[in-house]
Amino acid sequence: MALIQTNPKRRRYGVAAIAGVLGGIVSAIVKFGWEVPLPPRTPERNATNPPQELLQQLGIPESVTHLSYTFNGNEGLPWVSFI
């Protein structure tokens, strides 16, 4: 199977650069942690978030959906929210 290259006249380096920068920003946010650049959750928002509510509607008990862990000094991070 031969490698097929794009015709050099049809190559769009600007679009590729923009896509690379946007992809890099998204991956940096994921690696950095989504909660760090965004405002922290308020107690009202952190009570029961949408993934936890959905699992509770499917019959999973609150004792499982509200399990949390501590990472990097941040306590009470709900593991269900990060799946």
PDB file of N, CA, C and O in Angstrom, chain B, residues numbered from 101:
ATOM      1  N   MET B 101       0.842  -1.167   0.000  1.00  0.00           N
ATOM      2  CA  MET B 101       0.000   0.000   0.000  1.00  0.00           C
ATOM      3  C   MET B 101       0.895   1.242   0.000  1.00  0.00           C
ATOM      4  O   MET B 101       1.760   1.396   0.863  1.00  0.00           O
ATOM      5  N   ALA B 102       0.684   2.086  -0.940  1.00  0.00           N
ATOM      6  CA  ALA B 102       1.503   3.288  -1.088  1.00  0.00           C
ATOM      7  C   ALA B 102       0.935   4.427  -0.246  1.00  0.00           C
ATOM      8  O   ALA B 102      -0.270   4.511  -0.008  1.00  0.00           O
ATOM      9  N   LEU B 103       1.824   5.287   0.189  1.00  0.00           N
ATOM     10  CA  LEU B 103       1.428   6.464   0.943  1.00  0.00           C
ATOM     11  C   LEU B 103       0.886   7.508  -0.030  1.00  0.00           C
ATOM     12  O   LEU B 103       1.551   7.871  -1.000  1.00  0.00           O
ATOM     13  N   ILE B 104      -0.320   7.982   0.237  1.00  0.00           N
ATOM     14  CA  ILE B 104      -0.933   8.994  -0.626  1.00  0.00           C
ATOM     15  C   ILE B 104      -0.820  10.341   0.080  1.00  0.00           C
ATOM     16  O   ILE B 104      -1.292  10.503   1.206  1.00  0.00           O
ATOM     17  N   GLN B 105      -0.198  11.292  -0.582  1.00  0.00           N
ATOM     18  CA  GLN B 105      -0.026  12.616  -0.006  1.00  0.00           C
ATOM     19  C   GLN B 105      -1.022  13.589  -0.620  1.00  0.00           C
ATOM     20  O   GLN B 105      -1.481  13.416  -1.750  1.00  0.00           O
ATOM     21  N   THR B 106      -1.339  14.607   0.151  1.00  0.00           N
ATOM     22  CA  THR B 106      -2.209  15.665  -0.339  1.00  0.00           C
ATOM     23  C   THR B 106      -1.461  16.493  -1.377  1.00  0.00           C
ATOM     24  O   THR B 106      -0.261  16.738  -1.254  1.00  0.00           O
ATOM     25  N   ASN B 107      -2.179  16.909  -2.380  1.00  0.00           N
ATOM     26  CA  ASN B 107      -1.603  17.786  -3.391  1.00  0.00           C
ATOM     27  C   ASN B 107      -1.087  19.050  -2.693  1.00  0.00           C
ATOM     28  O   ASN B 107      -1.833  19.663  -1.930  1.00  0.00           O
ATOM     29  N   PRO B 108       0.164  19.457  -2.931  1.00  0.00           N
ATOM     30  CA  PRO B 108       0.711  20.632  -2.255  1.00  0.00           C
ATOM     31  C   PRO B 108      -0.125  21.897  -2.438  1.00  0.00           C
ATOM     32  O   PRO B 108      -0.097  22.773  -1.574  1.00  0.00           O
ATOM     33  N   LYS B 109      -0.857  22.012  -3.527  1.00  0.00           N
ATOM     34  CA  LYS B 109      -1.682  23.203  -3.750  1.00  0.00           C
ATOM     35  C   LYS B 109      -2.918  23.214  -2.843  1.00  0.00           C
ATOM     36  O   LYS B 109      -3.507  24.271  -2.616  1.00  0.00           O
ATOM     37  N   ARG B 110      -3.314  22.043  -2.325  1.00  0.00           N
ATOM     38  CA  ARG B 110      -4.507  21.950  -1.481  1.00  0.00           C
ATOM     39  C   ARG B 110      -4.180  21.959   0.012  1.00  0.00           C
ATOM     40  O   ARG B 110      -5.087  21.903   0.843  1.00  0.00           O
ATOM     41  N   ARG B 111      -2.917  22.027   0.351  1.00  0.00           N
ATOM     42  CA  ARG B 111      -2.532  22.007   1.762  1.00  0.00           C
ATOM     43  C   ARG B 111      -2.829  23.357   2.403  1.00  0.00           C
ATOM     44  O   ARG B 111      -2.525  24.409   1.841  1.00  0.00           O
ATOM     45  N   ARG B 112      -3.420  23.308   3.575  1.00  0.00           N
ATOM     46  CA  ARG B 112      -3.781  24.537   4.296  1.00  0.00           C
ATOM     47  C   ARG B 112      -3.025  24.561   5.618  1.00  0.00           C
ATOM     48  O   ARG B 112      -3.500  24.036   6.625  1.00  0.00           O
ATOM     49  N   TYR B 113      -1.870  25.162   5.609  1.00  0.00           N
ATOM     50  CA  TYR B 113      -1.020  25.185   6.786  1.00  0.00           C
ATOM     51  C   TYR B 113      -1.617  26.042   7.904  1.00  0.00           C
ATOM     52  O   TYR B 113      -1.427  25.736   9.081  1.00  0.00           O
ATOM     53  N   GLY B 114      -2.321  27.090   7.556  1.00  0.00           N
ATOM     54  CA  GLY B 114      -2.943  27.945   8.572  1.00  0.00           C
ATOM     55  C   GLY B 114      -4.013  27.202   9.356  1.00  0.00           C
ATOM     56  O   GLY B 114      -4.081  27.309  10.580  1.00  0.00           O
ATOM     57  N   VAL B 115      -4.850  26.448   8.646  1.00  0.00           N
ATOM     58  CA  VAL B 115      -5.897  25.665   9.307  1.00  0.00           C
ATOM     59  C   VAL B 115      -5.265  24.603  10.202  1.00  0.00           C
ATOM     60  O   VAL B 115      -5.734  24.360  11.314  1.00  0.00           O
ATOM     61  N   ALA B 116      -4.202  23.975   9.714  1.00  0.00           N
ATOM     62  CA  ALA B 116      -3.511  22.963  10.517  1.00  0.00           C
ATOM     63  C   ALA B 116      -2.907  23.586  11.776  1.00  0.00           C
ATOM     64  O   ALA B 116      -2.947  22.979  12.846  1.00  0.00           O
ATOM     65  N   ALA B 117      -2.355  24.780  11.658  1.00  0.00           N
ATOM     66  CA  ALA B 117      -1.767  25.454  12.818  1.00  0.00           C
ATOM     67  C   ALA B 117      -2.841  25.817  13.840  1.00  0.00           C
ATOM     68  O   ALA B 117      -2.643  25.629  15.040  1.00  0.00           O
ATOM     69  N   ILE B 118      -3.976  26.335  13.372  1.00  0.00           N
ATOM     70  CA  ILE B 118      -5.074  26.685  14.281  1.00  0.00           C
ATOM     71  C   ILE B 118      -5.608  25.438  14.983  1.00  0.00           C
ATOM     72  O   ILE B 118      -5.857  25.461  16.189  1.00  0.00           O
ATOM     73  N   ALA B 119      -5.783  24.353  14.234  1.00  0.00           N
ATOM     74  CA  ALA B 119      -6.256  23.104  14.834  1.00  0.00           C
ATOM     75  C   ALA B 119      -5.251  22.586  15.863  1.00  0.00           C
ATOM     76  O   ALA B 119      -5.645  22.074  16.911  1.00  0.00           O
ATOM     77  N   GLY B 120      -3.975  22.714  15.574  1.00  0.00           N
ATOM     78  CA  GLY B 120      -2.949  22.280  16.521  1.00  0.00           C
ATOM     79  C   GLY B 120      -2.939  23.106  17.791  1.00  0.00           C
ATOM     80  O   GLY B 120      -2.788  22.566  18.887  1.00  0.00           O
ATOM     81  N   VAL B 121      -3.101  24.423  17.648  1.00  0.00           N
ATOM     82  CA  VAL B 121      -3.132  25.296  18.824  1.00  0.00           C
ATOM     83  C   VAL B 121      -4.365  25.001  19.674  1.00  0.00           C
ATOM     84  O   VAL B 121      -4.260  24.894  20.896  1.00  0.00           O
ATOM     85  N   LEU B 122      -5.529  24.869  19.044  1.00  0.00           N
ATOM     86  CA  LEU B 122      -6.749  24.563  19.798  1.00  0.00           C
ATOM     87  C   LEU B 122      -6.649  23.199  20.485  1.00  0.00           C
ATOM     88  O   LEU B 122      -7.051  23.053  21.640  1.00  0.00           O
ATOM     89  N   GLY B 123      -6.124  22.220  19.789  1.00  0.00           N
ATOM     90  CA  GLY B 123      -5.931  20.907  20.403  1.00  0.00           C
ATOM     91  C   GLY B 123      -4.955  20.963  21.567  1.00  0.00           C
ATOM     92  O   GLY B 123      -5.149  20.290  22.579  1.00  0.00           O
ATOM     93  N   GLY B 124      -3.913  21.761  21.424  1.00  0.00           N
ATOM     94  CA  GLY B 124      -2.951  21.921  22.508  1.00  0.00           C
ATOM     95  C   GLY B 124      -3.553  22.593  23.728  1.00  0.00           C
ATOM     96  O   GLY B 124      -3.247  22.222  24.861  1.00  0.00           O
ATOM     97  N   ILE B 125      -4.411  23.582  23.500  1.00  0.00           N
ATOM     98  CA  ILE B 125      -5.073  24.261  24.620  1.00  0.00           C
ATOM     99  C   ILE B 125      -5.977  23.289  25.370  1.00  0.00           C
ATOM    100  O   ILE B 125      -5.962  23.240  26.600  1.00  0.00           O
ATOM    101  N   VAL B 126      -6.765  22.516  24.622  1.00  0.00           N
ATOM    102  CA  VAL B 126      -7.665  21.547  25.258  1.00  0.00           C
ATOM    103  C   VAL B 126      -6.861  20.505  26.027  1.00  0.00           C
ATOM    104  O   VAL B 126      -7.209  20.176  27.161  1.00  0.00           O
ATOM    105  N   SER B 127      -5.802  19.985  25.435  1.00  0.00           N
ATOM    106  CA  SER B 127      -5.008  18.971  26.134  1.00  0.00           C
ATOM    107  C   SER B 127      -4.297  19.561  27.353  1.00  0.00           C
ATOM    108  O   SER B 127      -4.112  18.864  28.351  1.00  0.00           O
ATOM    109  N   ALA B 128      -3.899  20.826  27.288  1.00  0.00           N
ATOM    110  CA  ALA B 128      -3.271  21.462  28.447  1.00  0.00           C
ATOM    111  C   ALA B 128      -4.266  21.615  29.584  1.00  0.00           C
ATOM    112  O   ALA B 128      -3.921  21.399  30.746  1.00  0.00           O
ATOM    113  N   ILE B 129      -5.504  21.987  29.258  1.00  0.00           N
ATOM    114  CA  ILE B 129      -6.529  22.101  30.299  1.00  0.00           C
ATOM    115  C   ILE B 129      -6.789  20.740  30.925  1.00  0.00           C
ATOM    116  O   ILE B 129      -6.934  20.635  32.143  1.00  0.00           O
ATOM    117  N   VAL B 130      -6.849  19.696  30.103  1.00  0.00           N
ATOM    118  CA  VAL B 130      -7.083  18.353  30.630  1.00  0.00           C
ATOM    119  C   VAL B 130      -5.925  17.934  31.529  1.00  0.00           C
ATOM    120  O   VAL B 130      -6.147  17.402  32.616  1.00  0.00           O
ATOM    121  N   LYS B 131      -4.706  18.166  31.088  1.00  0.00           N
ATOM    122  CA  LYS B 131      -3.544  17.778  31.893  1.00  0.00           C
ATOM    123  C   LYS B 131      -3.434  18.643  33.143  1.00  0.00           C
ATOM    124  O   LYS B 131      -3.077  18.140  34.208  1.00  0.00           O
ATOM    125  N   PHE B 132      -3.731  19.918  33.033  1.00  0.00           N
ATOM    126  CA  PHE B 132      -3.620  20.856  34.140  1.00  0.00           C
ATOM    127  C   PHE B 132      -4.714  20.618  35.169  1.00  0.00           C
ATOM    128  O   PHE B 132      -4.528  20.895  36.354  1.00  0.00           O
ATOM    129  N   GLY B 133      -5.826  20.118  34.731  1.00  0.00           N
ATOM    130  CA  GLY B 133      -6.970  19.909  35.615  1.00  0.00           C
ATOM    131  C   GLY B 133      -8.029  20.941  35.311  1.00  0.00           C
ATOM    132  O   GLY B 133      -7.772  22.143  35.378  1.00  0.00           O
ATOM    133  N   TRP B 134      -9.202  20.485  34.982  1.00  0.00           N
ATOM    134  CA  TRP B 134     -10.270  21.381  34.550  1.00  0.00           C
ATOM    135  C   TRP B 134     -10.672  22.345  35.650  1.00  0.00           C
ATOM    136  O   TRP B 134     -11.027  23.487  35.359  1.00  0.00           O
ATOM    137  N   GLU B 135     -10.626  21.917  36.907  1.00  0.00           N
ATOM    138  CA  GLU B 135     -11.077  22.768  38.004  1.00  0.00           C
ATOM    139  C   GLU B 135     -10.089  23.884  38.320  1.00  0.00           C
ATOM    140  O   GLU B 135     -10.468  24.867  38.959  1.00  0.00           O
ATOM    141  N   VAL B 136      -8.844  23.764  37.895  1.00  0.00           N
ATOM    142  CA  VAL B 136      -7.854  24.778  38.242  1.00  0.00           C
ATOM    143  C   VAL B 136      -8.079  26.084  37.474  1.00  0.00           C
ATOM    144  O   VAL B 136      -8.116  27.136  38.111  1.00  0.00           O
ATOM    145  N   PRO B 137      -8.232  26.080  36.135  1.00  0.00           N
ATOM    146  CA  PRO B 137      -8.424  27.353  35.446  1.00  0.00           C
ATOM    147  C   PRO B 137      -9.839  27.911  35.569  1.00  0.00           C
ATOM    148  O   PRO B 137     -10.059  29.101  35.344  1.00  0.00           O
ATOM    149  N   LEU B 138     -10.788  27.067  35.920  1.00  0.00           N
ATOM    150  CA  LEU B 138     -12.170  27.516  36.051  1.00  0.00           C
ATOM    151  C   LEU B 138     -12.482  27.792  37.516  1.00  0.00           C
ATOM    152  O   LEU B 138     -11.789  27.288  38.400  1.00  0.00           O
ATOM    153  N   PRO B 139     -13.508  28.579  37.782  1.00  0.00           N
ATOM    154  CA  PRO B 139     -13.850  28.881  39.176  1.00  0.00           C
ATOM    155  C   PRO B 139     -14.196  27.608  39.945  1.00  0.00           C
ATOM    156  O   PRO B 139     -14.727  26.658  39.370  1.00  0.00           O
ATOM    157  N   PRO B 140     -13.899  27.589  41.230  1.00  0.00           N
ATOM    158  CA  PRO B 140     -14.223  26.397  42.018  1.00  0.00           C
ATOM    159  C   PRO B 140     -15.732  26.224  42.167  1.00  0.00           C
ATOM    160  O   PRO B 140     -16.509  27.167  42.014  1.00  0.00           O
ATOM    161  N   ARG B 141     -16.109  25.018  42.464  1.00  0.00           N
ATOM    162  CA  ARG B 141     -17.530  24.733  42.659  1.00  0.00           C
ATOM    163  C   ARG B 141     -18.004  25.347  43.968  1.00  0.00           C
ATOM    164  O   ARG B 141     -17.297  25.332  44.976  1.00  0.00           O
ATOM    165  N   THR B 142     -19.200  25.880  43.930  1.00  0.00           N
ATOM    166  CA  THR B 142     -19.824  26.361  45.157  1.00  0.00           C
ATOM    167  C   THR B 142     -20.412  25.156  45.882  1.00  0.00           C
ATOM    168  O   THR B 142     -20.620  24.114  45.260  1.00  0.00           O
ATOM    169  N   PRO B 143     -20.681  25.268  47.159  1.00  0.00           N
ATOM    170  CA  PRO B 143     -21.282  24.128  47.872  1.00  0.00           C
ATOM    171  C   PRO B 143     -22.612  23.676  47.257  1.00  0.00           C
ATOM    172  O   PRO B 143     -22.925  22.486  47.266  1.00  0.00           O
ATOM    173  N   GLU B 144     -23.392  24.623  46.725  1.00  0.00           N
ATOM    174  CA  GLU B 144     -24.666  24.257  46.105  1.00  0.00           C
ATOM    175  C   GLU B 144     -24.443  23.424  44.846  1.00  0.00           C
ATOM    176  O   GLU B 144     -25.148  22.442  44.612  1.00  0.00           O
ATOM    177  N   ARG B 145     -23.468  23.817  44.043  1.00  0.00           N
ATOM    178  CA  ARG B 145     -23.186  23.071  42.811  1.00  0.00           C
ATOM    179  C   ARG B 145     -22.531  21.733  43.107  1.00  0.00           C
ATOM    180  O   ARG B 145     -22.673  20.785  42.335  1.00  0.00           O
ATOM    181  N   ASN B 146     -21.821  21.654  44.209  1.00  0.00           N
ATOM    182  CA  ASN B 146     -21.084  20.445  44.534  1.00  0.00           C
ATOM    183  C   ASN B 146     -21.928  19.423  45.285  1.00  0.00           C
ATOM    184  O   ASN B 146     -21.482  18.293  45.487  1.00  0.00           O
ATOM    185  N   ALA B 147     -23.136  19.792  45.703  1.00  0.00           N
ATOM    186  CA  ALA B 147     -23.979  18.886  46.483  1.00  0.00           C
ATOM    187  C   ALA B 147     -24.270  17.615  45.690  1.00  0.00           C
ATOM    188  O   ALA B 147     -23.869  16.528  46.104  1.00  0.00           O
ATOM    189  N   THR B 148     -24.945  17.732  44.584  1.00  0.00           N
ATOM    190  CA  THR B 148     -25.202  16.596  43.688  1.00  0.00           C
ATOM    191  C   THR B 148     -25.080  17.112  42.268  1.00  0.00           C
ATOM    192  O   THR B 148     -25.907  17.904  41.817  1.00  0.00           O
ATOM    193  N   ASN B 149     -24.047  16.665  41.560  1.00  0.00           N
ATOM    194  CA  ASN B 149     -23.849  17.133  40.193  1.00  0.00           C
ATOM    195  C   ASN B 149     -24.592  16.219  39.213  1.00  0.00           C
ATOM    196  O   ASN B 149     -25.051  15.146  39.605  1.00  0.00           O
ATOM    197  N   PRO B 150     -24.715  16.624  37.955  1.00  0.00           N
ATOM    198  CA  PRO B 150     -25.511  15.848  36.991  1.00  0.00           C
ATOM    199  C   PRO B 150     -25.114  14.381  36.834  1.00  0.00           C
ATOM    200  O   PRO B 150     -26.009  13.538  36.772  1.00  0.00           O
ATOM    201  N   PRO B 151     -23.812  14.016  36.763  1.00  0.00           N
ATOM    202  CA  PRO B 151     -23.516  12.579  36.663  1.00  0.00           C
ATOM    203  C   PRO B 151     -23.996  11.789  37.880  1.00  0.00           C
ATOM    204  O   PRO B 151     -24.476  10.663  37.749  1.00  0.00           O
ATOM    205  N   GLN B 152     -23.863  12.389  39.064  1.00  0.00           N
ATOM    206  CA  GLN B 152     -24.331  11.707  40.269  1.00  0.00           C
ATOM    207  C   GLN B 152     -25.849  11.548  40.241  1.00  0.00           C
ATOM    208  O   GLN B 152     -26.373  10.492  40.595  1.00  0.00           O
ATOM    209  N   GLU B 153     -26.544  12.583  39.826  1.00  0.00           N
ATOM    210  CA  GLU B 153     -28.012  12.531  39.764  1.00  0.00           C
ATOM    211  C   GLU B 153     -28.478  11.455  38.793  1.00  0.00           C
ATOM    212  O   GLU B 153     -29.416  10.717  39.092  1.00  0.00           O
ATOM    213  N   LEU B 154     -27.836  11.359  37.638  1.00  0.00           N
ATOM    214  CA  LEU B 154     -28.212  10.341  36.655  1.00  0.00           C
ATOM    215  C   LEU B 154     -28.013   8.937  37.219  1.00  0.00           C
ATOM    216  O   LEU B 154     -28.879   8.076  37.067  1.00  0.00           O
ATOM    217  N   LEU B 155     -26.881   8.709  37.865  1.00  0.00           N
ATOM    218  CA  LEU B 155     -26.633   7.388  38.438  1.00  0.00           C
ATOM    219  C   LEU B 155     -27.634   7.058  39.544  1.00  0.00           C
ATOM    220  O   LEU B 155     -28.045   5.907  39.690  1.00  0.00           O
ATOM    221  N   GLN B 156     -28.023   8.062  40.316  1.00  0.00           N
ATOM    222  CA  GLN B 156     -29.028   7.828  41.353  1.00  0.00           C
ATOM    223  C   GLN B 156     -30.380   7.491  40.730  1.00  0.00           C
ATOM    224  O   GLN B 156     -31.113   6.658  41.263  1.00  0.00           O
ATOM    225  N   GLN B 157     -30.716   8.123  39.616  1.00  0.00           N
ATOM    226  CA  GLN B 157     -31.970   7.805  38.925  1.00  0.00           C
ATOM    227  C   GLN B 157     -31.942   6.392  38.357  1.00  0.00           C
ATOM    228  O   GLN B 157     -32.989   5.764  38.195  1.00  0.00           O
ATOM    229  N   LEU B 158     -30.741   5.888  38.051  1.00  0.00           N
ATOM    230  CA  LEU B 158     -30.608   4.524  37.532  1.00  0.00           C
ATOM    231  C   LEU B 158     -30.568   3.482  38.647  1.00  0.00           C
ATOM    232  O   LEU B 158     -30.470   2.286  38.374  1.00  0.00           O
ATOM    233  N   GLY B 159     -30.644   3.933  39.908  1.00  0.00           N
ATOM    234  CA  GLY B 159     -30.733   3.002  41.022  1.00  0.00           C
ATOM    235  C   GLY B 159     -29.465   2.793  41.814  1.00  0.00           C
ATOM    236  O   GLY B 159     -29.444   1.964  42.724  1.00  0.00           O
ATOM    237  N   ILE B 160     -28.407   3.517  41.501  1.00  0.00           N
ATOM    238  CA  ILE B 160     -27.160   3.385  42.262  1.00  0.00           C
ATOM    239  C   ILE B 160     -27.290   4.242  43.523  1.00  0.00           C
ATOM    240  O   ILE B 160     -27.656   5.413  43.433  1.00  0.00           O
ATOM    241  N   PRO B 161     -26.998   3.680  44.688  1.00  0.00           N
ATOM    242  CA  PRO B 161     -27.220   4.420  45.934  1.00  0.00           C
ATOM    243  C   PRO B 161     -26.319   5.646  46.071  1.00  0.00           C
ATOM    244  O   PRO B 161     -25.235   5.719  45.493  1.00  0.00           O
ATOM    245  N   GLU B 162     -26.805   6.601  46.854  1.00  0.00           N
ATOM    246  CA  GLU B 162     -26.071   7.849  47.074  1.00  0.00           C
ATOM    247  C   GLU B 162     -24.730   7.590  47.756  1.00  0.00           C
ATOM    248  O   GLU B 162     -23.776   8.341  47.554  1.00  0.00           O
ATOM    249  N   SER B 163     -24.653   6.541  48.553  1.00  0.00           N
ATOM    250  CA  SER B 163     -23.390   6.228  49.232  1.00  0.00           C
ATOM    251  C   SER B 163     -22.282   5.887  48.237  1.00  0.00           C
ATOM    252  O   SER B 163     -21.102   6.046  48.551  1.00  0.00           O
ATOM    253  N   VAL B 164     -22.645   5.421  47.045  1.00  0.00           N
ATOM    254  CA  VAL B 164     -21.656   5.111  46.008  1.00  0.00           C
ATOM    255  C   VAL B 164     -21.388   6.335  45.136  1.00  0.00           C
ATOM    256  O   VAL B 164     -20.234   6.631  44.826  1.00  0.00           O
ATOM    257  N   THR B 165     -22.436   7.044  44.740  1.00  0.00           N
ATOM    258  CA  THR B 165     -22.260   8.172  43.821  1.00  0.00           C
ATOM    259  C   THR B 165     -21.592   9.375  44.479  1.00  0.00           C
ATOM    260  O   THR B 165     -21.045  10.228  43.779  1.00  0.00           O
ATOM    261  N   HIS B 166     -21.624   9.460  45.795  1.00  0.00           N
ATOM    262  CA  HIS B 166     -21.008  10.592  46.480  1.00  0.00           C
ATOM    263  C   HIS B 166     -19.655  10.243  47.102  1.00  0.00           C
ATOM    264  O   HIS B 166     -19.147  10.994  47.935  1.00  0.00           O
ATOM    265  N   LEU B 167     -19.065   9.108  46.705  1.00  0.00           N
ATOM    266  CA  LEU B 167     -17.715   8.800  47.168  1.00  0.00           C
ATOM    267  C   LEU B 167     -16.750   9.839  46.613  1.00  0.00           C
ATOM    268  O   LEU B 167     -16.888  10.267  45.467  1.00  0.00           O
ATOM    269  N   SER B 168     -15.788  10.240  47.410  1.00  0.00           N
ATOM    270  CA  SER B 168     -14.846  11.263  46.960  1.00  0.00           C
ATOM    271  C   SER B 168     -13.424  10.855  47.341  1.00  0.00           C
ATOM    272  O   SER B 168     -13.210   9.899  48.086  1.00  0.00           O
ATOM    273  N   TYR B 169     -12.469  11.601  46.812  1.00  0.00           N
ATOM    274  CA  TYR B 169     -11.061  11.351  47.105  1.00  0.00           C
ATOM    275  C   TYR B 169     -10.337  12.679  47.232  1.00  0.00           C
ATOM    276  O   TYR B 169     -10.870  13.729  46.874  1.00  0.00           O
ATOM    277  N   THR B 170      -9.131  12.621  47.740  1.00  0.00           N
ATOM    278  CA  THR B 170      -8.306  13.810  47.917  1.00  0.00           C
ATOM    279  C   THR B 170      -7.123  13.729  46.964  1.00  0.00           C
ATOM    280  O   THR B 170      -6.431  12.713  46.907  1.00  0.00           O
ATOM    281  N   PHE B 171      -6.894  14.804  46.217  1.00  0.00           N
ATOM    282  CA  PHE B 171      -5.773  14.861  45.289  1.00  0.00           C
ATOM    283  C   PHE B 171      -5.129  16.229  45.368  1.00  0.00           C
ATOM    284  O   PHE B 171      -5.803  17.251  45.229  1.00  0.00           O
ATOM    285  N   ASN B 172      -3.847  16.249  45.587  1.00  0.00           N
ATOM    286  CA  ASN B 172      -3.064  17.483  45.562  1.00  0.00           C
ATOM    287  C   ASN B 172      -3.622  18.533  46.531  1.00  0.00           C
ATOM    288  O   ASN B 172      -3.635  19.727  46.233  1.00  0.00           O
ATOM    289  N   GLY B 173      -4.079  18.066  47.690  1.00  0.00           N
ATOM    290  CA  GLY B 173      -4.601  18.986  48.694  1.00  0.00           C
ATOM    291  C   GLY B 173      -6.049  19.374  48.509  1.00  0.00           C
ATOM    292  O   GLY B 173      -6.608  20.064  49.362  1.00  0.00           O
ATOM    293  N   ASN B 174      -6.670  18.958  47.434  1.00  0.00           N
ATOM    294  CA  ASN B 174      -8.084  19.256  47.205  1.00  0.00           C
ATOM    295  C   ASN B 174      -8.916  18.102  47.747  1.00  0.00           C
ATOM    296  O   ASN B 174      -8.846  16.984  47.237  1.00  0.00           O
ATOM    297  N   GLU B 175      -9.696  18.374  48.773  1.00  0.00           N
ATOM    298  CA  GLU B 175     -10.491  17.328  49.402  1.00  0.00           C
ATOM    299  C   GLU B 175     -11.899  17.301  48.829  1.00  0.00           C
ATOM    300  O   GLU B 175     -12.418  18.314  48.359  1.00  0.00           O
ATOM    301  N   GLY B 176     -12.499  16.133  48.877  1.00  0.00           N
ATOM    302  CA  GLY B 176     -13.895  15.999  48.482  1.00  0.00           C
ATOM    303  C   GLY B 176     -14.134  16.006  46.989  1.00  0.00           C
ATOM    304  O   GLY B 176     -15.206  16.420  46.547  1.00  0.00           O
ATOM    305  N   LEU B 177     -13.169  15.560  46.191  1.00  0.00           N
ATOM    306  CA  LEU B 177     -13.372  15.496  44.743  1.00  0.00           C
ATOM    307  C   LEU B 177     -14.220  14.267  44.415  1.00  0.00           C
ATOM    308  O   LEU B 177     -13.805  13.145  44.705  1.00  0.00           O
ATOM    309  N   PRO B 178     -15.391  14.454  43.821  1.00  0.00           N
ATOM    310  CA  PRO B 178     -16.252  13.301  43.522  1.00  0.00           C
ATOM    311  C   PRO B 178     -15.724  12.522  42.325  1.00  0.00           C
ATOM    312  O   PRO B 178     -15.614  13.066  41.226  1.00  0.00           O
ATOM    313  N   TRP B 179     -15.401  11.261  42.531  1.00  0.00           N
ATOM    314  CA  TRP B 179     -14.823  10.452  41.456  1.00  0.00           C
ATOM    315  C   TRP B 179     -15.805  10.250  40.322  1.00  0.00           C
ATOM    316  O   TRP B 179     -15.385  10.089  39.176  1.00  0.00           O
ATOM    317  N   VAL B 180     -17.100  10.253  40.603  1.00  0.00           N
ATOM    318  CA  VAL B 180     -18.107  10.044  39.556  1.00  0.00           C
ATOM    319  C   VAL B 180     -18.043  11.165  38.520  1.00  0.00           C
ATOM    320  O   VAL B 180     -18.300  10.929  37.339  1.00  0.00           O
ATOM    321  N   SER B 181     -17.707  12.367  38.943  1.00  0.00           N
ATOM    322  CA  SER B 181     -17.663  13.510  38.028  1.00  0.00           C
ATOM    323  C   SER B 181     -16.533  13.413  37.024  1.00  0.00           C
ATOM    324  O   SER B 181     -16.583  14.058  35.976  1.00  0.00           O
ATOM    325  N   PHE B 182     -15.510  12.617  37.324  1.00  0.00           N
ATOM    326  CA  PHE B 182     -14.334  12.568  36.469  1.00  0.00           C
ATOM    327  C   PHE B 182     -14.277  11.326  35.597  1.00  0.00           C
ATOM    328  O   PHE B 182     -13.271  11.079  34.932  1.00  0.00           O
ATOM    329  N   ILE B 183     -15.343  10.545  35.594  1.00  0.00           N
ATOM    330  CA  ILE B 183     -15.360   9.333  34.753  1.00  0.00           C
ATOM    331  C   ILE B 183     -15.741   9.726  33.349  1.00  0.00           C
ATOM    332  O   ILE B 183     -15.819   8.869  32.469  1.00  0.00           O
TER     333      ILE B 183
END
